[in-house]
Each structure stands twice: as structure tokens, then as C-alpha cells.
Amino acid sequence: MVTPPTAPSARRVDAGALPCHQDVAPQKGRLDIMAGRALGAPRRAQVNVLRGASTRSHIYAVLRQAIVSLDLPPGQALSENELAARHGVSRTPVREALIRLADERLVEVAPQLGTFVSRISVSDVVEIQFIRETLERASLPHAIKNITATDEANLRALLVHQEDASKKGDLRRWFATDEDLHRTLLEIAGHPRVWPIVSSAKAHLDRVRMLSLPDPAILHELHTQHQAIVDNVATRQRRKADEVLSRHLRLALDVLQPLEQRHPDYFVLDEDDELPEAGPPRSRPRSRRN
């Protein structure tokens, strides 16, 4: 008689040898925390990078606007320490902003003298005025073709705001409405990317415009020209609109020589003339060609 095999006996397991739920949970929690730290470090680094880039961009924009608006006039000495303290940042974003501004020829670094706001380059003013006029006049027929009643209303609203700024003597707001009007015309024409290109290049031209604005006669003439441009675009008078726009944009060149004579320390000679010493606020006496 064959004896059936007996079932293997169950192995005794010491309960103490098994990790209980309470023991496992903390291990998992620690792993989660460690994983979170591993994932969080790059994220924090990314946030810090973005925050740093934002700070650099902000300081650059603030300093550039101060130069264009003449709050920092041509020839003004610039101190990294003072600028950093004024804006509540470290010297690094200030230094990087000044490097960018130097690339745009808005800041000059003079060895053993320091860093200064660049004087206004006459050749740069003439060149960017030519570029701006070429692009805006080429775009104008498209604005005349595309303009709608809503577009016209927006342009006329800008004229109202500009007139109000003029009456209140708010030159900064007047300048902003000037920018908005020309940008809007390019957008109506279907060329919205032209304005950022022009705007980024015309800092020297803008400083000339800011110098001319305190003259009430210039302010009145510019506003009258704006009204004529809008009127002729709205009524699709292409030839008249082009004539007025051309005169309007060339006004900066018309006032250039009187402004040079009134503010000789603000301007630098053309490149083919004898250059003044870089940096210090005052330039040497300049000889003019006949």
C-alpha cells in the first residue's frame, strides 16, 4: 500500500522578520521626498534662471528708457554700484545691461575714465531716419487700402489723447501717443513686425525728438501733421498722405542743427570728422566742414 505523500508543512515565519506596513510607509515616504528633491532642484534652478533673466531684461529696459527720455543725459557718468543700489539689484544685471547698451552705442566705456551715456551720433540719426522713412512710406499704401472705420476711430482717439497731453504739458505721454500712432498705422497696413525693428534701432533719433518737444511750435507742427496723415489715410488720399508723412518724418533732421547748437555737449561728430574724447561730458571744440 502506497502511502500518499504528505503535504509539505507550512514554514513558520517569524512575524518580526516581515516588514510591517508602518515600517514600509516611512521608507516610501523618504524615497518620495528624495525623488521630489531630485526633481525640484532642476525646477528651482530653472525658476532662478528665469528670474535672473527677467531682472536683467527689466534693468536693461529701465536704463534704456532713461537714456532715450534724457533722464540720463548724454555724457552722464554711470556707476554700477549706484545703479544697483538705486534699483535694488546686484551689480551683475546692471553690468550685463550696460554691455547690451554699449552694443547699441548708447553707452561708452572709456578706459581709466569710466562708463558714460553716449552722446548723440549725428550719423546714426540720419541713417535711422532714412530707414524709418523708407519703411513707413512703403507701408502707407497698404494702410490706405486696409483701413476700416474702427481703425480710423482708434487713430482719432490717439489724436485726442495727444492733444490732451500737449495741453497739460505732459511730454512723455505725448511722445508715447506719437509712438502708438505710427505703430498703429503699420499694424493697419499689415506690417506689425516692422515697428519693433524700427523702434529698437532709433534710440539716437528718439533723443533728438525728445530734445525738440519742449518747443511749443514743434509740438504744434507735429500734431498738425499727425492729424493730416490720419485725414488723408482715412479718405484714401495716397499722394497727400505720403507727402505729409515724408515732411513729418524729416522734421527731426530739420531741427538737428539748431539742437546741436543749443546743446553742443549732447552731440558727437560724424565718423569722418575729428572725434572728441570718449566719455567725459564735454566734447572738444568741433570744426565744421564748409
C-alpha positions as CSV (number, residue, x, y, z in Angstrom):
1,M,0.0,0.0,0.0
2,V,1.4,3.2,-1.1
3,T,1.3,6.0,1.4
4,P,0.3,9.3,-0.3
5,P,2.9,12.0,0.0
6,T,2.3,14.3,2.9
7,A,1.8,17.9,2.1
8,P,4.8,20.0,3.0
9,S,4.4,21.6,6.3
10,A,3.9,25.3,6.3
11,R,7.2,27.1,7.1
12,R,7.0,29.1,10.2
13,V,7.8,32.7,9.6
14,D,8.8,34.9,12.4
15,A,6.4,37.8,12.3
16,G,9.2,40.0,13.4
17,A,11.1,39.2,10.2
18,L,8.4,40.7,8.0
19,P,8.4,44.5,7.5
20,C,5.1,45.8,8.7
21,H,3.1,48.4,6.9
22,Q,4.2,51.1,9.3
23,D,7.8,50.2,8.5
24,V,7.3,50.3,4.8
25,A,5.5,53.6,4.6
26,P,8.3,55.7,6.1
27,Q,10.7,54.1,3.6
28,K,8.4,55.0,0.7
29,G,7.9,58.5,2.1
30,R,11.7,59.0,2.3
31,L,12.0,57.8,-1.3
32,D,9.3,60.2,-2.4
33,I,11.0,63.1,-0.6
34,M,14.3,62.2,-2.1
35,A,12.7,61.9,-5.6
36,G,11.0,65.2,-5.0
37,R,14.2,66.9,-4.1
38,A,15.8,65.4,-7.2
39,L,13.0,66.7,-9.4
40,G,12.7,70.0,-7.6
41,A,16.3,71.0,-7.9
42,P,16.2,71.5,-11.7
43,R,12.9,73.3,-11.4
44,R,14.2,75.7,-8.8
45,A,17.3,76.2,-11.0
46,Q,15.0,76.9,-13.9
47,V,12.9,79.4,-11.9
48,N,16.1,81.1,-10.7
49,V,17.4,81.3,-14.3
50,L,14.0,82.8,-15.4
51,R,14.0,85.2,-12.5
52,G,17.6,86.3,-13.3
53,A,16.7,86.8,-17.0
54,S,13.7,88.8,-16.0
55,T,15.8,91.0,-13.8
56,R,18.4,91.6,-16.5
57,S,15.7,92.5,-19.0
58,H,14.0,94.8,-16.6
59,I,17.2,96.7,-15.7
60,Y,18.1,96.9,-19.4
61,A,14.7,98.3,-20.3
62,V,14.7,100.8,-17.4
63,L,18.2,102.1,-18.3
64,R,17.4,102.3,-22.0
65,Q,14.3,104.3,-21.4
66,A,16.1,106.6,-19.0
67,I,18.7,107.3,-21.8
68,V,16.1,107.8,-24.5
69,S,14.0,110.1,-22.3
70,L,17.1,112.1,-21.4
71,D,16.6,111.3,-17.7
72,L,20.2,110.1,-18.1
73,P,21.5,112.8,-20.4
74,P,24.3,112.4,-22.9
75,G,27.7,112.4,-21.2
76,Q,26.2,111.3,-17.8
77,A,28.7,109.2,-15.8
78,L,27.3,105.8,-14.8
79,S,28.3,103.8,-11.7
80,E,27.4,100.1,-11.5
81,N,27.3,100.4,-7.7
82,E,25.0,103.4,-7.7
83,L,22.6,101.9,-10.3
84,A,22.5,98.6,-8.5
85,A,21.6,100.3,-5.2
86,R,19.0,102.5,-6.8
87,H,17.2,99.6,-8.4
88,G,17.7,97.1,-5.6
89,V,19.7,94.5,-7.5
90,S,23.2,93.2,-7.6
91,R,25.8,94.6,-9.9
92,T,25.6,91.6,-12.3
93,P,22.3,92.6,-14.1
94,V,23.5,96.2,-14.2
95,R,26.8,95.2,-15.8
96,E,25.0,93.0,-18.3
97,A,22.5,95.8,-19.1
98,L,25.4,98.2,-19.7
99,I,27.1,95.7,-22.0
100,R,23.9,95.5,-24.1
101,L,23.5,99.3,-24.2
102,A,27.2,99.6,-25.3
103,D,26.4,97.2,-28.1
104,E,23.6,99.7,-29.2
105,R,26.1,102.6,-28.9
106,L,24.0,104.1,-26.1
107,V,26.8,103.7,-23.5
108,E,30.5,104.2,-23.9
109,V,33.2,102.7,-21.7
110,A,36.3,104.9,-21.6
111,P,39.4,103.2,-20.2
112,Q,40.6,104.7,-16.9
113,L,37.7,107.2,-17.1
114,G,34.6,105.2,-16.5
115,T,31.2,104.4,-18.2
116,F,29.2,107.2,-19.7
117,V,25.9,107.7,-21.6
118,S,26.9,108.1,-25.2
119,R,26.4,111.4,-26.9
120,I,24.0,111.5,-29.8
121,S,25.5,110.3,-33.0
122,V,24.5,112.6,-35.9
123,S,25.4,110.0,-38.5
124,D,23.2,107.4,-36.6
125,V,20.3,109.9,-36.5
126,V,20.5,110.5,-40.3
127,E,20.8,106.8,-41.1
128,I,17.9,105.6,-38.9
129,Q,15.7,108.4,-40.1
130,F,16.3,107.2,-43.7
131,I,15.4,103.6,-42.7
132,R,12.3,104.7,-40.8
133,E,11.1,106.9,-43.6
134,T,11.7,104.2,-46.2
135,L,9.7,101.6,-44.3
136,E,6.8,103.7,-43.2
137,R,6.3,105.3,-46.6
138,A,6.4,101.9,-48.2
139,S,3.8,100.6,-45.8
140,L,1.5,103.6,-46.1
141,P,-0.4,102.5,-49.3
142,H,-1.3,99.3,-47.6
143,A,-2.7,101.2,-44.6
144,I,-4.8,103.3,-47.0
145,K,-6.1,100.1,-48.6
146,N,-6.8,98.3,-45.4
147,I,-8.2,101.0,-43.1
148,T,-11.6,100.4,-41.6
149,A,-14.0,102.6,-39.6
150,T,-12.7,101.0,-36.4
151,D,-9.1,101.7,-37.4
152,E,-9.9,105.3,-38.1
153,A,-11.7,105.7,-34.7
154,N,-8.6,104.3,-32.9
155,L,-6.3,106.7,-34.7
156,R,-8.5,109.7,-33.9
157,A,-8.7,108.6,-30.3
158,L,-4.9,108.7,-30.2
159,L,-5.0,112.3,-31.6
160,V,-7.4,113.3,-28.8
161,H,-5.1,111.8,-26.2
162,Q,-2.1,113.5,-27.8
163,E,-3.8,116.9,-27.8
164,D,-4.7,116.5,-24.2
165,A,-1.1,115.6,-23.3
166,S,0.0,118.7,-25.2
167,K,-2.4,121.0,-23.3
168,K,-1.2,119.5,-20.0
169,G,2.5,119.8,-20.9
170,D,2.9,116.0,-20.5
171,L,5.7,115.4,-23.0
172,R,6.2,111.8,-22.0
173,R,2.6,111.0,-22.7
174,W,2.7,113.0,-25.9
175,F,5.8,111.0,-27.1
176,A,4.0,107.7,-26.2
177,T,1.0,108.6,-28.3
178,D,3.3,109.6,-31.2
179,E,4.8,106.1,-31.0
180,D,1.4,104.5,-30.7
181,L,0.1,106.3,-33.8
182,H,3.0,105.3,-36.1
183,R,2.9,101.7,-34.7
184,T,-0.9,101.5,-35.3
185,L,-0.5,102.7,-38.9
186,L,2.0,99.9,-39.6
187,E,-0.4,97.4,-38.0
188,I,-3.3,98.6,-40.1
189,A,-1.0,98.1,-43.1
190,G,-0.5,94.5,-42.1
191,H,3.2,95.0,-41.1
192,P,3.2,94.7,-37.3
193,R,6.8,93.4,-37.2
194,V,8.2,96.5,-38.8
195,W,7.7,98.7,-35.8
196,P,9.8,96.6,-33.3
197,I,12.7,96.6,-35.8
198,V,12.5,100.4,-36.3
199,S,11.9,101.1,-32.6
200,S,14.9,99.0,-31.4
201,A,17.2,101.0,-33.8
202,K,16.1,104.6,-33.3
203,A,17.3,105.4,-29.9
204,H,19.6,108.3,-31.1
205,L,16.7,109.6,-33.2
206,D,14.4,109.4,-30.3
207,R,16.7,111.5,-28.1
208,V,16.7,114.2,-30.8
209,R,12.9,114.0,-30.8
210,M,12.7,114.4,-27.1
211,L,15.0,117.4,-27.2
212,S,12.7,119.1,-29.7
213,L,9.4,118.5,-27.9
214,P,9.7,121.3,-25.3
215,D,9.4,123.8,-28.3
216,P,5.7,124.6,-28.5
217,A,6.0,125.4,-32.2
218,I,7.5,122.0,-32.9
219,L,4.9,120.3,-30.8
220,H,2.0,122.0,-32.7
221,E,3.5,121.3,-36.1
222,L,3.9,117.6,-35.3
223,H,0.4,117.3,-34.0
224,T,-1.0,119.1,-37.1
225,Q,0.9,116.7,-39.3
226,H,-0.5,113.7,-37.4
227,Q,-4.0,115.0,-38.0
228,A,-3.3,115.5,-41.7
229,I,-1.8,112.0,-42.0
230,V,-4.9,110.4,-40.4
231,D,-7.3,112.5,-42.5
232,N,-5.6,111.6,-45.8
233,V,-5.2,107.9,-44.9
234,A,-8.9,107.7,-43.9
235,T,-10.0,109.4,-47.1
236,R,-7.6,107.3,-49.2
237,Q,-5.6,110.3,-50.5
238,R,-2.4,108.4,-51.1
239,R,-0.3,111.2,-52.6
240,K,-1.2,113.7,-50.0
241,A,-0.7,111.2,-47.2
242,D,2.7,110.3,-48.5
243,E,3.7,114.0,-48.8
244,V,2.7,114.8,-45.2
245,L,4.3,111.7,-43.8
246,S,7.6,112.4,-45.5
247,R,7.6,116.0,-44.2
248,H,6.7,114.8,-40.8
249,L,9.5,112.2,-40.5
250,R,12.1,114.6,-41.9
251,L,11.3,117.2,-39.2
252,A,13.8,115.5,-36.9
253,L,16.5,116.4,-39.4
254,D,15.3,119.9,-39.8
255,V,15.7,120.6,-36.1
256,L,19.0,118.7,-35.8
257,Q,21.4,121.6,-36.4
258,P,19.6,124.1,-34.1
259,L,19.6,121.4,-31.4
260,E,23.3,120.8,-31.9
261,Q,24.0,124.5,-31.5
262,R,21.8,124.7,-28.4
263,H,23.2,121.5,-26.8
264,P,26.7,121.1,-28.1
265,D,27.7,118.7,-25.3
266,Y,25.0,116.3,-26.3
267,F,26.2,115.5,-29.8
268,V,29.2,113.7,-31.3
269,L,30.8,114.4,-34.6
270,D,30.3,112.3,-37.7
271,E,32.7,109.5,-38.0
272,D,34.7,111.2,-40.8
273,D,35.3,114.3,-38.6
274,E,37.7,114.6,-35.8
275,L,36.3,112.6,-32.9
276,P,36.0,114.0,-29.4
277,E,37.5,112.2,-26.5
278,A,35.2,109.3,-25.4
279,G,33.5,109.5,-22.1
280,P,33.7,112.9,-20.3
281,P,30.6,115.0,-20.5
282,R,32.1,117.8,-22.5
283,S,33.4,117.4,-26.0
284,R,36.3,119.3,-27.6
285,P,35.5,122.3,-29.8
286,R,34.4,121.0,-33.2
287,S,35.5,122.2,-36.5
288,R,32.8,122.0,-39.2
289,R,33.3,121.4,-42.9
290,N,32.4,124.1,-45.4
